[in-house]
Amino acid sequence: MVQRETIVPVEAQQSSGTAPATGVRLGTLLAYAPPIVGLSAPLFMVQFYFLNFATDVLLLSPFVVAVLFATGRVWDAISDPIVGTLSDRTRTRLGRRRPWMLAGILPLMLSLLMIWSPPDLSAGMLYVWLTLALFTFYTAFTMFSVPHSALGAELTTDHYDRNRIFGAQGASFTLGMMMAFGGMQYVTNANAPREAAGQLVWIAVFVLPMILLIPPTQLRERVEYQGRGATTSMGAMRDVLKNPHARLLLTAQFIQLMGSGVLGIMAPYLMRYVLKRPDLIGVLPAMFVLCSISSIPIWVRLSRRFGKRNVWVTGMIGSGLSFGSILFIGEGDYVMMGAVLCSAGLFVGCGMMVGNSILADVIDWDELETGERKEGAYSAAWGFAIKTATAIVIVAVGAALSLSDYEANQQQTEGTLLMFRLINGGAPLVMYLLGAFLFRRFELNETEHAAIRAELDRRAAGR
């Protein structure tokens, strides 16, 4: 197990005559970031493969499943502000975040069993079963993920050291994506996919809790942040929306997720029907993941030299142009597809690190204005933007499949294949470029954040 590390309150550091320590130790990074693969792997397995599993294995209606799926994501988005703001106000011996994380583990495992190992039911009862399973999954996911993200924003106050925290988190989260694609490959290649999914989920239910227990049992929270959340949930979310930096950041995140959200959902269809290489459904995305992870240290260095905003704008432009190349993908173009995914991964790695790091800076701006620490509320708003965008994409994809000539497990028409290319290539191209155009106006830079931190430290010393 990772050695525990206590985060010393700012007041205690200053009273002892030492400067506030902002560096994050390796032990903290290891306890915080790598275990998140236990959360991201099941998330991406559900997000990327459930629609295809329900239509091609369970043989359910694409549009009905997409609506149920999207409804679950909407609830997931709605539950984020509830959990986030409540965790800001939680006061226990364990802190604000860790009790929520611990409470989410058991229902998360139960919901995975329900999703991937459903009993033999009629179609109507199977819809009911899967609806309950999805709502349980997303509720449990929120109970762990939002407090975990909020805790990450508390680990340091340094403008650039936050890149290390969220760079490590982004790399671990992306590694979970690769594990999910491996699971998709295993189930897709199996002679009996439904039974294979059941076998896989039982392994996950045994292993994942041991991984997810590491952050809430090995990390400690800042004592000086206890009891400093907003008085009400509505008040907290009003402050988020009043924050001009937060509005622009959340808008850019929502727009780019509208583009990238289709990629994972449509990946099984693209591999199976356009490239006609379903055997590569885990291999090619793995190239994307590895390039994303390997690029994060580069983006950490570049952000220190050129600023967080500038590198993220560059990353969004590069991501959009890379994904846009999918418009030209055809049967057997797996080498070109691999090159596209490698290029996209190199640019997407920037957003995995910089977005959350900037959000932590925005939270400091809010503290200067309100005197409150609302990491949970801002992490919830961040999640709300992501999940709302995903829900819209899911419905749009389901509707596109239903309105097209798509037939499960059959040769597709040219019109359907064109639709697959437009969704996978055209949508990300437009949305990423739009997000980059908007975010170039973001103004909370290193100099302004340094002034904010200096004032907050002065106030803390006076308390």
Summary of the structure (lengths in Angstrom):
residues: 463
radius of gyration: 21.8
end to end distance: 36.5
largest distance: 72.7
contacts: 1722
relative contact order: 0.16
helix: 80%
strand: 0%
